Amino acid sequence: MSRTNGRSKRHEKSINLALQGGGSHGAFTWGVLDRMFEEDRLWIEGVSGTSAGAMNAVVATQGMYDGGAAGARQALEDFWRAVSVAGQASPIQRTAFEKIMGSWSLDLNPGYAMMDMMSRMASPYDLNPIGLNPLRDVVEDFIDFDKVANCSDMGLYISATNVETGRARVFHREEVTLDVVMASACLPSMFKAVEIDGTPYWDGGFMGNPVLFPFIDHSPSSDIVIVQINPLLRPGTPRRARDIQNRVNEITFNASLLRDLRTIDLIHRLIEDGALSDNEYRRMNMHMIDGCGDMLALDASSKMNSEWAFLIHMRDLGREHADRWLAANFDKIEKESTLNLREFFDDFGAPHGGNAVELKSRKD
């Protein structure tokens, strides 16, 4: 049964978790969650997720309903194992040469090369008119959305992109369905848009990867930990067509996050300058667990690698990064940001204006 008592005396701190998408690289986020739910001193008030991050978030929520933090950890392991088992039927696997070389890439697989080429030449409405998606079957078999809707211990926010307006739509826990999860992970080059109440949606990463503002409006915790798996910085100029497309996707799927962080920094500056009242606008402590140093060594094709050995490798990296972050920063939670936005934006240009209304807290 769902635990409705919420944060107990043993939980010294509380945070919100914002989870990026990234295919099989989302197993890194599994590792982060596994370590966070293991930490008895920490309470997870809410989770937002996009694409693979949305799946992690929904699975963890169901696990919380069934068995608290331990249930969330077990559910995540069971889900990723189910993903791996389903992937064994795929013709897109590492070649013998890639295995010998210790590469997690699928680049040399003829099926991957063909799929990559066809996705650039034809629409999924032509190539996959009946909308086959093995991952949908895994999610449908694994998730009980009634349990998700009734898990009162944790806020849940899943984002998808409205194809017609280009705006992010955030679905709250009670609204989350199989279609919502699949819409959040719908890459338009691979799958037909997912329609929800007559509105078509694509991958949430275009406009919210991940979304942050629901925590500002709805969570009692003022700390947001972003789990970053899409590299912001990638040295050098890509020259191969695949590498160029991969970098374009990284830039595209990080753009909304950079926008939201700039807006948060602007609000903090205006509060400090006295231009905005901190009674009306809310200051958030921002944190980031950044796995991108490890992701730089992986090419885009590895996002489709569902081998159990690879998923375990990514999980272990996530646990390692989360463990280091907790050791260095636990005492700062609920006191200060560990992500210095002023220094952060030195690498991306000076922060510019955003929509202050997004950060205005709703005090009920």
Buried (B, 14 or more C-beta within 10 A) or exposed (E): EBBEEEBEEEBBBBBBBBBBBBBBBBBBBBBBBBBBBBBEEBBBBBBBBBBBBBBBBBBBBBBBBBBBBEBBBBBBBEBBEBBBEBBEEBEBBBBEEBEEEEBBBBBBBEEBBEBBEEBEEEEBEEBBEEEEBEBBEBBEEBBEBEBBBBBBBBBBBBBBBBBEEEEBBBBEBEBBBBBBBBBBBBBBBBBBBBEBEEBBBBBBBBBBBBBBBBBBBBBEBBBBBBBBBBBBEBEEEEEEEBBEBBBEBBBBBBBBBBBBBBBBBBBBBBBEEEEBEBEEBBBBBBBBBBBBEBBEEBBBBBBBBBBBEBBBBBBBBBBBBBBEBBEEBEEBBEEEBBBEBEEBBEEEEEBEEBEBEBBBBEEE
